[in-house]
Amino acid sequence: MVAGVLLALLVQLVLVAPVLAGKKQAREPALQSMRFAIVRSAVSSCEPACPEWIWASGTILDDTPAKLRKILKAMGNRRLPIIMESNGGNVDAAMQVGRMIRKRGLDIAIGRTRFEGCSPDQKCKPGRYADGAYAGYPYPAGAYCLSACPYIFAAGERRLVGPWALMGVHQITQVYTQTRITYETRYRMVNGKKKILDTKIIGRKPAGSYERTDLSKGYRKKLLVYFTGMGIDPAIVDRMLSIPAKDISVLTQDELVQYKLVTGAGDVSDLAATRICEQEPKAVNCVGIKSAGSKVVSRMN
């Protein structure tokens, strides 16, 4: 029996926004892992057909794609826009989420949701609407999409960033995490030679980590292919990589148009305000429901 040690290396590509304004950020806690919820306008005058949307807020982590997949399943055949705010996170997870959004043909806007009554932060179940949606109001003021968040945003069919919301970019940081793995191998001697019977891991310990911001040509090409496939000007990649990881560049409205990140003027109200259900034809996310306890009926548009 012999024991050995092996160093394993895990690489993660992350984009998390640095502090934008020290005083303000000092008062606000960092966003937690990205969460999703289906929300219905709390403005009762729009009933029985009110706008619904997917609320998305938090840091993009490895489990974010699975969380979105769950909410898309709950959404069924509805086509709800996404109202999102995020400080960034895992780049690969962001691109995976983006592909899911594009596959479903969903619109997206940078904004926040003010919940009425039960909210996803509370240990409660929304019971106001028959389809299980939370009640809330969308608004753009103070919302941001930073670092890895634009990778998700780029996937929307219709993409809106109003003048009261921020979109910021910077370099990708590669985090290398080392783990010291101790293993044990059993063997027996056969004709004077070792014959291995089995090998098992008997321990794992952290062995430090380090960061790099230089990107391989292969991964840079992966980013170019992703953005080009979403209809975004690939020059956005050079812009991102030109900004140090410790800084962030907030894109102007003109730059958002230049890089084709936005598809036109507007903000969250163009996707989730009650007026979109007062016009004809109604928007696709105007969902008609009966009173609580009844099933969701077809869209009234």
Secondary structure, DSSP 8 states (H G I E B T S, - for coil): -EEEEEEEEEEEEEEE---SSHHHHHHS----B-EEEEEEE--GGGTTEEEEEEEEESBB-TTHHHHHHHHHHHHTT----EEEEB-EEEHHHHHHHHHHHHHHT--EEE-EEEE-SS-TTSS----SSTT--EEEEEE-TT-EEETTHHHHHTT-SSEE--TTSEEEE---EEEEEEEEEEEEEEEEEETTEEEEEEEEEEEEEEEEEEEE----HHHHHHHHHHHHHTT--THHHHHHHTS-TTS-EE--HHHHHHTT--SSS--THHHHSGGGGTSSS--TTEEEB-STTS-B-----
